[in-house]
Amino acid sequence: MSATSIVKWLCVALFIVLAMIVAFFLKEPDEGRLSETSKVLRAVDGSILELRLTSTGHWREPVKLNEIDPQLLKILIAYEDKRFWQHHGVDFLAVGRAIIDGLKAGRVVSGASTLTMQTVRLMHPELGGRTVFAKLEQMLEAVRLEAHWSKEQILEAYFTLAPYGGNIEGIRAASNSWFDKDPAALTTSEAAFLVALPQSPEMRRPDRFPEIAHLAKAHVLRAVSSRVSFDETQLAEFVTERLPSQRSAPKSLSPHLMDRLTDENIIEKTTDIREWQNAVTDIMVEVVQGFDVPTNAAALVVERKTGKVRAYVGSSGYLSQE
């Protein structure tokens, strides 16, 4: 084969490779696990009336950045990926540092995973390998994700999928489960704990390993104190703030209303008042117990002044066959 022919075929091969690279980055990223979230019905005050888990049994809710305490976002970026707003999916400075540290120590001593790379792994767990090829694939997917999504969208995906112990995924479920509050109302100590927990969501559970959970939270607080501007007094206060000793789970109060709204494809916040819903449910159960089987009951409570439904009880027993 002549030199001209070799050059020609090399050019063709290079063109094919470049075309494949361009096609890869032009293709929209697959949302993966982000495509399924839990169905949650909320009362007028935002409290949970009914929760339906995902097909894999996870409590996972979508979230927007404006629904999250800004301090949590600052602590997360300061601790996990301080150049998040500057890089394009891969932090090459961190990669270089990790390589140098690894060569000096003869083993992996520091990571270089960005929040974008972590989000890619959360969306696609099959990319979670620790080999060189797996890391390269994560990097490519992270760059593609940044090419199609804004930084805000990537953070929202992370905060929707991050694991927080057991079947709890995403910051809304984590805040409600661990602290019985929305993620917009977290304290600095609570925010630091929720930054530490996804790194080891089972071993850092405060209901099972309180000492480990406390140490992990304290480590995050000390690591970011200079970048998030805590003084010594504040830091000491945040470190000593106690963590919960157990998780809370929503009580099922509106299964029939959830069924109806799911059928009509309009799951959203209702006009129900949680206390009314709970009280009417208890009344229905008590009333039915005074009658012979089979007896059932239902109630709809409407506020006369506004015409809004304040309680909706489809039966005295959701699982009743009567």
Salt bridges, closest charged atoms under 4 A:
GLU28 OE2 - HIS148 ND1 3.45
GLU50 OE2 - ARG52 NE 3.92
GLU61 OE1 - ARG42 NH2 2.75
GLU61 OE1 - ARG172 NH1 3.98
ASP81 OD2 - HIS87 NE2 2.83
ASP91 OD2 - ARG83 NE 2.88
GLU126 OE2 - HIS124 ND1 3.59
GLU141 OE1 - ARG144 NH2 2.95
GLU146 OE2 - HIS87 ND1 3.90
GLU146 OE2 - LYS151 NZ 2.91
GLU156 OE1 - LYS64 NZ 3.84
GLU169 OE2 - ARG33 NH2 2.60
GLU169 OE2 - HIS58 NE2 3.52
GLU169 OE1 - ARG60 NE 2.77
GLU190 OE1 - LYS181 NZ 3.03
GLU202 OE1 - ARG205 NH1 3.43
GLU202 OE1 - ARG208 NH1 3.67
ASP207 OD2 - ARG205 NH2 2.71
ASP259 OD1 - ARG52 NH2 3.10
GLU264 OE2 - ARG260 NE 3.25
GLU303 OE1 - ARG310 NH2 2.91
